[in-house]
């Protein structure tokens, strides 16, 4: 508790400072729409110097600001990330992540590999600051596939999330091994990663927050080896109408409230549910992956828990497809 | 002339998009057409990996390791096996589909043109085709029980049964069956049952060149002919007796 208090105070201060220059976020949950209607609404101010707009939850903001705002959100949730995820998803997010990793089956048994030149997989985990996916990948590779070579590069735009991941890695066997390293990077500009060098590119609950998803997908295509896999675990659209009603109630009613009570930060969690709502549907996102040049397996995605989350995959082909620019 | 140019402009985007996405726009027909070739059931990348993976099945079984070895042979990575969401079942499915499709090239009925149709009865054609399909399992027969176990997993039962139905349909079609009555269904159902029973028998057959399997198949086909004859006789008897009863009642003055 003694450790937490100054940290909490500091965080609030940070958020307060960060929030001053921006348009105040408004809560627009279904359950409190009447309350919301009574409040005077201040429309988002269009800024003259940055005309290119994007969305931040249900708000419209300048593109330049979005990155900064997303950074603010995740800085403020980094320490309570796991507790909050458990409360919001009733623990199911762990099952999703476990399934995601088991399904990808990372790592290759060195005894079974024919060529000794290349050992283990080279995995890039984007927006994986807290290491959730990275540790699972390494565990799966070591214990299931007996592969001591597979390495994971964790990239995140947010230094606070990376610090949290580094702190957590200390209790794993990978803390000071060359198998795990952390990089602060924007998924749209992975300059430190060479072309065609990655076997598996994963992004779990991160791509939703990217300003330019298509640019990030193209960057993923660039860094992957031919035959490499792009895998994305992300919130998606619920298929069943009845279940959707219950789910929307929960996400717009309960999640911001839990955020307020547990993490002391309603706005960040309001952003979370709004950004989930704004994320493209399974088919739209599948088409985006195809447009970036990937081959998709089967229908292109797999729904988890009735479509609350979905796993999308894409494989980089050996010969690139003819792109739009080429034909025009 | 404004209208033709507008027309061509409106067509062009469609045409272009169909060029861009040959896979998504390829059409699969629900009927058999002699005019149009059926689209290939697997994309080029998928068939490249799967066909090289099949070569590893005798040693590694229908497993993910056969898949990743196949991927490596085809120039892909181990990770590329994520292209197959159902893992080993996709490999089994590839075997089933590719063997079904190659059946029409594997079995030719010679001499049909000179001596006219009917030289070889439909029954013996069905037998020849079924045997040819069973023989295609020979290289992997020692792994086939594993495959059957995977196919029996609850989520894979419907696609496996669907593939069995397609095989039975293919055999009757290639044998030249043109029935359009209810026997269309009973023929396919009985052939499916016979084929799957014979296939299971074959996994335990130790005889030279699977002669026992051949005998087993002949016995089952015989049974089905007997059963078919018995059912036919039964229905004929019921039909005759029913009419007789009605006629007797009518002769007694009853209004039936």
Interface residues (C-beta under 8 A of the other chain):
Chain A: X103 X104 X105 X106 X108 X112 X114 X121 X199 X200 X225 X226 X227 X228 X229 X231 X290 X295 X297 X298 X302 X313 X315 X317 X318 X322 X324 X327
Chain B: X16 X19 X20 X21 X24 X43 X45 X64 X65 X68 X69 X71 X72 X75 X76 X77 X78 X79 X80 X81 X82 X83 X84 X85
